Amino acid sequence: MQARANGGGECEDTQDLASTRAQLLRELTAQKKMVLDSEQQLQYEEDFQTHGLFEDLEKSLDPARRIMEMLDSSDGQTRNFAPLNQVKIVGNTVHNAAVDKDSQQPPTESKNMSHPMSVDLDVLFACELDTAAELEPSLTPKFCPVASVSTADTTLYDDETGGASLINDELIGGPVADTGLPFGMHVDTYAEDTIKSLLRERDSWKAGAEKHSKAYEDLERRVYRNAIVGADLPTDIIGRLNLLESATDHYRVKNRTLRESLSVAENKIVALQNEIAGQKNRLKGAGKKVRNAKDAAGKQEEKAKAATHHQQLRTTSERRMKQERNEAVAEAQSLKKLCKDLQADLEVERSGRPHLRKGNTTSDTTTAVIPIELSIYRGDFLKLSNDLDANQFTITEQMQRWYEDCVNPQVVGANYASNQEEGVVAVKLNKLYADLVELVDGHQEAGAEHDGPRSKHTLEPICLAATATRHGHHHFHQPRGIHLTRGVDDVIDSIKNKTDEVADKISDAVDSVLARVESWVIPATCPWKIHWPLPDTPMPTVDNVDIPQLSLFPRPDSTSNTLTIYNFCDYDLFFEPHVGNTLAEIGHIPAGGKLDRPFESAPEGSGINLKVSKTEGDYSKPVQIEYAVSAGTVWYDISLIDCLGRTDGMRNGDTTACAGHEAGLQMGPAKDALSFQCGAGAWCDDQAYLYEENLCKKSNPNSACSADKGMAVEFCASNRKL
């Protein structure tokens, strides 16, 4: 909005500049008109003043013309002028003193008498003192009487210029008598000198006239420089032409002034144009800023939309996460309840007491569980597991037949659950076990119907129920589910009638189960990823079960956030540590020695691998101690894959190159977590990695615990002295 306001303000500035320019043009036009009017007025005044000056000049020249005319008219006569000093002026009459002296007659005055040499100065000079003095003082005749000089006290004398002037009568010896001549002047002598003086005066007046004529011409040239000379035109036309020329010159001056004003106005216009251009440039800059602001606003709007969309997605995600959390909490509650139920069921199962199993059964029919417990050597359990599975099935069928016989008695004299007279509720287990006779080769024989020798102690070690145990890392082993395809009735009849035939059939059933495990279990778990079967390699343990905590060796001490390695072997150990993809400094553990290494951090997605070997510098067949620390938790395992023997390039079951394995290996914290234990020379694939890719099993021999518990590794663990 501010950018728009700026743009509008700049438009208004442009309009103001245009209006200012128009106003200046109007003012310039008005000034031009005023100049023209002033020129006309000045021309009128100049014409008026020039005309008056010409008239004044004409008037000033009139006395000179009259004198010239009078002098020209007297050129033909003989002049006898008296000397100037003998001429007396009495009043307005000039007397010739020389004539009076020669005649020795006193001068007489005759007002009506005219002497031939008498001159009427008023007529001769026609002095107009006031007019001449007003026009120009230099034009005043020297013979004109001055107001301050009395005519009775003046006389005429010859001045420096040769002209006659009025002087005091004391210069000539007394007052001059009035002769009655014009001006009271009596002429006696020296008339010729007076005439000469007058001629000189005439010449002076001619020179003055010429001077004034030249001044007039100069004035004309100044006023009318381009006057037409010698043109045969009327005077008024010449005057008009001269006026026109003067007006032209005047207008040229005014035109020059107007041009200067126009130049100033043009400069102002250029300045205004530059200012307009600057305003336009600023307007363009403002427009660019507005566009940039719009672009920035658009980007901010897009960011705001993206942020809003992200917030909506986040809100939706939070809502979904809350829903999932609620569902997870509900599921956790249900799992907790299920765990409690399973714990209760497990406690019932472990109690060893007969009980009813909860399951998908009808209200009238359920499953009764009668646990069979016996003590057995651990190694024998693995050997007899298949026989125990088969005998468990046989015993279950026998118990089912017993139950049916108890419910529906058919043999007279037999003890059943419905026999209330003897108070027997059910056939005792020892009587049931007595129906089985001890076999020669580990197989059982049946007695003749319900009598004959009974061998309970032979059946108990065979009928051991194998329970599944849990490994770590969310991988589980499942017990082999063995289902006999032969009919139950045939097996029971064989047990009752022919012991050898039943033993053969049981042996055939066990052999078929082993073949199925060897033929399809491994390819099913890890198809086309490893070579199978491997030469001289034992079968793997069951999958999808918990890794059991063995008690082959006492658990060693461990230090928080530290890896402690014990060497109970009678030879030195050498290890090559790998931190991620980086090889660290090689280490050495002497026989009977111990090494503490603080937990090390590795790049994300990797861990620490200590390759332990019996031979210094040869780490081609190492026992690998592996761990990784992340967020206060340490993951750990033992790998014997690379130290196994080879047959035709394929790994086999030979573990003689594995350091410390001949006397047992152990890795784990001191307590509260799983400690992997591999017996002396044992194939412990549930405690350590022995197969490539671990056969892609769900259960893997690795675990995790808090790093605060520390970690301990024992080589030749069975050699440890307690």
WOVENPE-V607957 format. One record per residue. N is the residue number from 1. RES is the residue in one letter. NEAR is the number of other ideal C-beta (glycine too) atoms within 8 Angstrom. Layout:
BEGIN
n=N res=RES near=NEAR
n=N res=RES near=NEAR
END
This chain:
BEGIN
n=1 res=M near=4
n=2 res=Q near=5
n=3 res=A near=11
n=4 res=R near=8
n=5 res=A near=8
n=6 res=N near=10
n=7 res=G near=12
n=8 res=G near=8
n=9 res=G near=8
n=10 res=E near=13
n=11 res=C near=9
n=12 res=E near=8
n=13 res=D near=9
n=14 res=T near=11
n=15 res=Q near=8
n=16 res=D near=8
n=17 res=L near=12
n=18 res=A near=8
n=19 res=S near=8
n=20 res=T near=9
n=21 res=R near=10
n=22 res=A near=8
n=23 res=Q near=8
n=24 res=L near=11
n=25 res=L near=9
n=26 res=R near=8
n=27 res=E near=8
n=28 res=L near=11
n=29 res=T near=8
n=30 res=A near=8
n=31 res=Q near=9
n=32 res=K near=9
n=33 res=K near=8
n=34 res=M near=8
n=35 res=V near=11
n=36 res=L near=9
n=37 res=D near=8
n=38 res=S near=8
n=39 res=E near=12
n=40 res=Q near=8
n=41 res=Q near=8
n=42 res=L near=9
n=43 res=Q near=12
n=44 res=Y near=8
n=45 res=E near=8
n=46 res=E near=9
n=47 res=D near=9
n=48 res=F near=8
n=49 res=Q near=8
n=50 res=T near=9
n=51 res=H near=8
n=52 res=G near=8
n=53 res=L near=9
n=54 res=F near=8
n=55 res=E near=8
n=56 res=D near=9
n=57 res=L near=10
n=58 res=E near=8
n=59 res=K near=9
n=60 res=S near=13
n=61 res=L near=10
n=62 res=D near=8
n=63 res=P near=14
n=64 res=A near=13
n=65 res=R near=8
n=66 res=R near=9
n=67 res=I near=13
n=68 res=M near=12
n=69 res=E near=8
n=70 res=M near=9
n=71 res=L near=11
n=72 res=D near=7
n=73 res=S near=6
n=74 res=S near=8
n=75 res=D near=6
n=76 res=G near=3
n=77 res=Q near=5
n=78 res=T near=3
n=79 res=R near=8
n=80 res=N near=7
n=81 res=F near=12
n=82 res=A near=19
n=83 res=P near=11
n=84 res=L near=13
n=85 res=N near=9
n=86 res=Q near=13
n=87 res=V near=21
n=88 res=K near=16
n=89 res=I near=18
n=90 res=V near=17
n=91 res=G near=10
n=92 res=N near=12
n=93 res=T near=17
n=94 res=V near=17
n=95 res=H near=19
n=96 res=N near=17
n=97 res=A near=16
n=98 res=A near=12
n=99 res=V near=11
n=100 res=D near=12
n=101 res=K near=10
n=102 res=D near=6
n=103 res=S near=6
n=104 res=Q near=4
n=105 res=Q near=6
n=106 res=P near=4
n=107 res=P near=11
n=108 res=T near=7
n=109 res=E near=10
n=110 res=S near=7
n=111 res=K near=8
n=112 res=N near=5
n=113 res=M near=8
n=114 res=S near=6
n=115 res=H near=11
n=116 res=P near=4
n=117 res=M near=11
n=118 res=S near=14
n=119 res=V near=10
n=120 res=D near=10
n=121 res=L near=14
n=122 res=D near=10
n=123 res=V near=7
n=124 res=L near=10
n=125 res=F near=11
n=126 res=A near=8
n=127 res=C near=13
n=128 res=E near=7
n=129 res=L near=10
n=130 res=D near=6
n=131 res=T near=8
n=132 res=A near=15
n=133 res=A near=8
n=134 res=E near=5
n=135 res=L near=9
n=136 res=E near=6
n=137 res=P near=5
n=138 res=S near=5
n=139 res=L near=10
n=140 res=T near=10
n=141 res=P near=9
n=142 res=K near=10
n=143 res=F near=12
n=144 res=C near=11
n=145 res=P near=8
n=146 res=V near=7
n=147 res=A near=5
n=148 res=S near=3
n=149 res=V near=9
n=150 res=S near=5
n=151 res=T near=12
n=152 res=A near=9
n=153 res=D near=8
n=154 res=T near=13
n=155 res=T near=13
n=156 res=L near=14
n=157 res=Y near=10
n=158 res=D near=9
n=159 res=D near=9
n=160 res=E near=3
n=161 res=T near=7
n=162 res=G near=9
n=163 res=G near=13
n=164 res=A near=14
n=165 res=S near=9
n=166 res=L near=10
n=167 res=I near=9
n=168 res=N near=7
n=169 res=D near=13
n=170 res=E near=6
n=171 res=L near=8
n=172 res=I near=10
n=173 res=G near=4
n=174 res=G near=6
n=175 res=P near=7
n=176 res=V near=14
n=177 res=A near=11
n=178 res=D near=11
n=179 res=T near=18
n=180 res=G near=10
n=181 res=L near=19
n=182 res=P near=12
n=183 res=F near=13
n=184 res=G near=15
n=185 res=M near=20
n=186 res=H near=20
n=187 res=V near=18
n=188 res=D near=16
n=189 res=T near=13
n=190 res=Y near=16
n=191 res=A near=14
n=192 res=E near=11
n=193 res=D near=12
n=194 res=T near=17
n=195 res=I near=10
n=196 res=K near=10
n=197 res=S near=13
n=198 res=L near=11
n=199 res=L near=9
n=200 res=R near=11
n=201 res=E near=15
n=202 res=R near=11
n=203 res=D near=8
n=204 res=S near=10
n=205 res=W near=11
n=206 res=K near=10
n=207 res=A near=8
n=208 res=G near=11
n=209 res=A near=11
n=210 res=E near=8
n=211 res=K near=8
n=212 res=H near=11
n=213 res=S near=8
n=214 res=K near=8
n=215 res=A near=8
n=216 res=Y near=9
n=217 res=E near=8
n=218 res=D near=8
n=219 res=L near=9
n=220 res=E near=9
n=221 res=R near=9
n=222 res=R near=6
n=223 res=V near=9
n=224 res=Y near=9
n=225 res=R near=8
n=226 res=N near=6
n=227 res=A near=11
n=228 res=I near=8
n=229 res=V near=4
n=230 res=G near=4
n=231 res=A near=6
n=232 res=D near=3
n=233 res=L near=8
n=234 res=P near=5
n=235 res=T near=6
n=236 res=D near=6
n=237 res=I near=8
n=238 res=I near=12
n=239 res=G near=8
n=240 res=R near=8
n=241 res=L near=11
n=242 res=N near=12
n=243 res=L near=10
n=244 res=L near=8
n=245 res=E near=12
n=246 res=S near=12
n=247 res=A near=10
n=248 res=T near=8
n=249 res=D near=9
n=250 res=H near=11
n=251 res=Y near=9
n=252 res=R near=8
n=253 res=V near=8
n=254 res=K near=11
n=255 res=N near=8
n=256 res=R near=8
n=257 res=T near=9
n=258 res=L near=10
n=259 res=R near=8
n=260 res=E near=8
n=261 res=S near=10
n=262 res=L near=9
n=263 res=S near=8
n=264 res=V near=8
n=265 res=A near=11
n=266 res=E near=8
n=267 res=N near=8
n=268 res=K near=9
n=269 res=I near=10
n=270 res=V near=8
n=271 res=A near=8
n=272 res=L near=11
n=273 res=Q near=8
n=274 res=N near=8
n=275 res=E near=9
n=276 res=I near=10
n=277 res=A near=8
n=278 res=G near=8
n=279 res=Q near=12
n=280 res=K near=10
n=281 res=N near=8
n=282 res=R near=9
n=283 res=L near=11
n=284 res=K near=8
n=285 res=G near=8
n=286 res=A near=12
n=287 res=G near=10
n=288 res=K near=8
n=289 res=K near=9
n=290 res=V near=12
n=291 res=R near=8
n=292 res=N near=8
n=293 res=A near=9
n=294 res=K near=8
n=295 res=D near=8
n=296 res=A near=8
n=297 res=A near=8
n=298 res=G near=8
n=299 res=K near=8
n=300 res=Q near=8
n=301 res=E near=8
n=302 res=E near=8
n=303 res=K near=8
n=304 res=A near=8
n=305 res=K near=8
n=306 res=A near=8
n=307 res=A near=8
n=308 res=T near=8
n=309 res=H near=8
n=310 res=H near=8
n=311 res=Q near=8
n=312 res=Q near=8
n=313 res=L near=8
n=314 res=R near=8
n=315 res=T near=8
n=316 res=T near=8
n=317 res=S near=8
n=318 res=E near=8
n=319 res=R near=8
n=320 res=R near=8
n=321 res=M near=8
n=322 res=K near=8
n=323 res=Q near=8
n=324 res=E near=8
n=325 res=R near=8
n=326 res=N near=8
n=327 res=E near=8
n=328 res=A near=8
n=329 res=V near=8
n=330 res=A near=8
n=331 res=E near=8
n=332 res=A near=8
n=333 res=Q near=8
n=334 res=S near=8
n=335 res=L near=8
n=336 res=K near=8
n=337 res=K near=8
n=338 res=L near=8
n=339 res=C near=8
n=340 res=K near=8
n=341 res=D near=9
n=342 res=L near=8
n=343 res=Q near=8
n=344 res=A near=8
n=345 res=D near=10
n=346 res=L near=8
n=347 res=E near=8
n=348 res=V near=9
n=349 res=E near=9
n=350 res=R near=6
n=351 res=S near=8
n=352 res=G near=5
n=353 res=R near=6
n=354 res=P near=6
n=355 res=H near=9
n=356 res=L near=7
n=357 res=R near=9
n=358 res=K near=5
n=359 res=G near=6
n=360 res=N near=2
n=361 res=T near=7
n=362 res=T near=4
n=363 res=S near=3
n=364 res=D near=3
n=365 res=T near=4
n=366 res=T near=7
n=367 res=T near=7
n=368 res=A near=8
n=369 res=V near=9
n=370 res=I near=7
n=371 res=P near=10
n=372 res=I near=10
n=373 res=E near=5
n=374 res=L near=8
n=375 res=S near=3
n=376 res=I near=9
n=377 res=Y near=5
n=378 res=R near=6
n=379 res=G near=6
n=380 res=D near=8
n=381 res=F near=12
n=382 res=L near=7
n=383 res=K near=6
n=384 res=L near=12
n=385 res=S near=9
n=386 res=N near=10
n=387 res=D near=11
n=388 res=L near=14
n=389 res=D near=12
n=390 res=A near=13
n=391 res=N near=12
n=392 res=Q near=11
n=393 res=F near=10
n=394 res=T near=12
n=395 res=I near=11
n=396 res=T near=8
n=397 res=E near=11
n=398 res=Q near=12
n=399 res=M near=10
n=400 res=Q near=8
n=401 res=R near=9
n=402 res=W near=10
n=403 res=Y near=8
n=404 res=E near=8
n=405 res=D near=12
n=406 res=C near=12
n=407 res=V near=8
n=408 res=N near=6
n=409 res=P near=9
n=410 res=Q near=4
n=411 res=V near=8
n=412 res=V near=3
n=413 res=G near=3
n=414 res=A near=8
n=415 res=N near=7
n=416 res=Y near=11
n=417 res=A near=9
n=418 res=S near=7
n=419 res=N near=9
n=420 res=Q near=5
n=421 res=E near=4
n=422 res=E near=6
n=423 res=G near=5
n=424 res=V near=9
n=425 res=V near=4
n=426 res=A near=6
n=427 res=V near=11
n=428 res=K near=6
n=429 res=L near=7
n=430 res=N near=7
n=431 res=K near=10
n=432 res=L near=11
n=433 res=Y near=12
n=434 res=A near=10
n=435 res=D near=10
n=436 res=L near=13
n=437 res=V near=13
n=438 res=E near=8
n=439 res=L near=11
n=440 res=V near=3
n=441 res=D near=5
n=442 res=G near=5
n=443 res=H near=10
n=444 res=Q near=17
n=445 res=E near=11
n=446 res=A near=11
n=447 res=G near=11
n=448 res=A near=4
n=449 res=E near=7
n=450 res=H near=6
n=451 res=D near=5
n=452 res=G near=7
n=453 res=P near=6
n=454 res=R near=11
n=455 res=S near=12
n=456 res=K near=10
n=457 res=H near=7
n=458 res=T near=12
n=459 res=L near=13
n=460 res=E near=10
n=461 res=P near=11
n=462 res=I near=12
n=463 res=C near=12
n=464 res=L near=12
n=465 res=A near=8
n=466 res=A near=9
n=467 res=T near=4
n=468 res=A near=12
n=469 res=T near=8
n=470 res=R near=9
n=471 res=H near=14
n=472 res=G near=12
n=473 res=H near=9
n=474 res=H near=5
n=475 res=H near=12
n=476 res=F near=13
n=477 res=H near=15
n=478 res=Q near=10
n=479 res=P near=8
n=480 res=R near=8
n=481 res=G near=5
n=482 res=I near=10
n=483 res=H near=4
n=484 res=L near=8
n=485 res=T near=3
n=486 res=R near=8
n=487 res=G near=5
n=488 res=V near=7
n=489 res=D near=6
n=490 res=D near=9
n=491 res=V near=14
n=492 res=I near=11
n=493 res=D near=8
n=494 res=S near=11
n=495 res=I near=13
n=496 res=K near=7
n=497 res=N near=7
n=498 res=K near=6
n=499 res=T near=12
n=500 res=D near=6
n=501 res=E near=9
n=502 res=V near=15
n=503 res=A near=12
n=504 res=D near=8
n=505 res=K near=12
n=506 res=I near=12
n=507 res=S near=8
n=508 res=D near=8
n=509 res=A near=12
n=510 res=V near=11
n=511 res=D near=8
n=512 res=S near=8
n=513 res=V near=12
n=514 res=L near=9
n=515 res=A near=8
n=516 res=R near=9
n=517 res=V near=10
n=518 res=E near=9
n=519 res=S near=6
n=520 res=W near=7
n=521 res=V near=9
n=522 res=I near=11
n=523 res=P near=8
n=524 res=A near=6
n=525 res=T near=9
n=526 res=C near=11
n=527 res=P near=5
n=528 res=W near=2
n=529 res=K near=7
n=530 res=I near=8
n=531 res=H near=4
n=532 res=W near=8
n=533 res=P near=6
n=534 res=L near=11
n=535 res=P near=8
n=536 res=D near=7
n=537 res=T near=8
n=538 res=P near=6
n=539 res=M near=4
n=540 res=P near=9
n=541 res=T near=6
n=542 res=V near=9
n=543 res=D near=13
n=544 res=N near=11
n=545 res=V near=14
n=546 res=D near=9
n=547 res=I near=15
n=548 res=P near=7
n=549 res=Q near=6
n=550 res=L near=7
n=551 res=S near=5
n=552 res=L near=9
n=553 res=F near=11
n=554 res=P near=5
n=555 res=R near=10
n=556 res=P near=11
n=557 res=D near=6
n=558 res=S near=13
n=559 res=T near=8
n=560 res=S near=8
n=561 res=N near=8
n=562 res=T near=12
n=563 res=L near=13
n=564 res=T near=16
n=565 res=I near=15
n=566 res=Y near=11
n=567 res=N near=16
n=568 res=F near=13
n=569 res=C near=12
n=570 res=D near=6
n=571 res=Y near=6
n=572 res=D near=9
n=573 res=L near=15
n=574 res=F near=15
n=575 res=F near=15
n=576 res=E near=11
n=577 res=P near=13
n=578 res=H near=12
n=579 res=V near=8
n=580 res=G near=8
n=581 res=N near=5
n=582 res=T near=6
n=583 res=L near=5
n=584 res=A near=7
n=585 res=E near=4
n=586 res=I near=8
n=587 res=G near=10
n=588 res=H near=9
n=589 res=I near=12
n=590 res=P near=7
n=591 res=A near=8
n=592 res=G near=6
n=593 res=G near=7
n=594 res=K near=8
n=595 res=L near=9
n=596 res=D near=8
n=597 res=R near=10
n=598 res=P near=7
n=599 res=F near=13
n=600 res=E near=8
n=601 res=S near=4
n=602 res=A near=10
n=603 res=P near=6
n=604 res=E near=3
n=605 res=G near=3
n=606 res=S near=8
n=607 res=G near=10
n=608 res=I near=12
n=609 res=N near=9
n=610 res=L near=13
n=611 res=K near=13
n=612 res=V near=13
n=613 res=S near=15
n=614 res=K near=7
n=615 res=T near=6
n=616 res=E near=7
n=617 res=G near=5
n=618 res=D near=7
n=619 res=Y near=9
n=620 res=S near=5
n=621 res=K near=9
n=622 res=P near=13
n=623 res=V near=16
n=624 res=Q near=13
n=625 res=I near=13
n=626 res=E near=12
n=627 res=Y near=13
n=628 res=A near=10
n=629 res=V near=12
n=630 res=S near=6
n=631 res=A near=3
n=632 res=G near=7
n=633 res=T near=10
n=634 res=V near=12
n=635 res=W near=11
n=636 res=Y near=12
n=637 res=D near=14
n=638 res=I near=16
n=639 res=S near=10
n=640 res=L near=15
n=641 res=I near=11
n=642 res=D near=10
n=643 res=C near=12
n=644 res=L near=14
n=645 res=G near=10
n=646 res=R near=8
n=647 res=T near=9
n=648 res=D near=5
n=649 res=G near=4
n=650 res=M near=9
n=651 res=R near=10
n=652 res=N near=12
n=653 res=G near=10
n=654 res=D near=8
n=655 res=T near=13
n=656 res=T near=6
n=657 res=A near=10
n=658 res=C near=12
n=659 res=A near=13
n=660 res=G near=17
n=661 res=H near=14
n=662 res=E near=9
n=663 res=A near=12
n=664 res=G near=16
n=665 res=L near=15
n=666 res=Q near=16
n=667 res=M near=13
n=668 res=G near=14
n=669 res=P near=13
n=670 res=A near=9
n=671 res=K near=6
n=672 res=D near=5
n=673 res=A near=11
n=674 res=L near=9
n=675 res=S near=10
n=676 res=F near=15
n=677 res=Q near=14
n=678 res=C near=13
n=679 res=G near=9
n=680 res=A near=8
n=681 res=G near=6
n=682 res=A near=7
n=683 res=W near=7
n=684 res=C near=10
n=685 res=D near=12
n=686 res=D near=10
n=687 res=Q near=11
n=688 res=A near=13
n=689 res=Y near=12
n=690 res=L near=9
n=691 res=Y near=11
n=692 res=E near=8
n=693 res=E near=8
n=694 res=N near=9
n=695 res=L near=12
n=696 res=C near=7
n=697 res=K near=13
n=698 res=K near=9
n=699 res=S near=15
n=700 res=N near=12
n=701 res=P near=15
n=702 res=N near=9
n=703 res=S near=13
n=704 res=A near=10
n=705 res=C near=13
n=706 res=S near=8
n=707 res=A near=12
n=708 res=D near=7
n=709 res=K near=13
n=710 res=G near=14
n=711 res=M near=15
n=712 res=A near=17
n=713 res=V near=13
n=714 res=E near=15
n=715 res=F near=16
n=716 res=C near=14
n=717 res=A near=15
n=718 res=S near=10
n=719 res=N near=9
n=720 res=R near=12
n=721 res=K near=3
n=722 res=L near=3
END
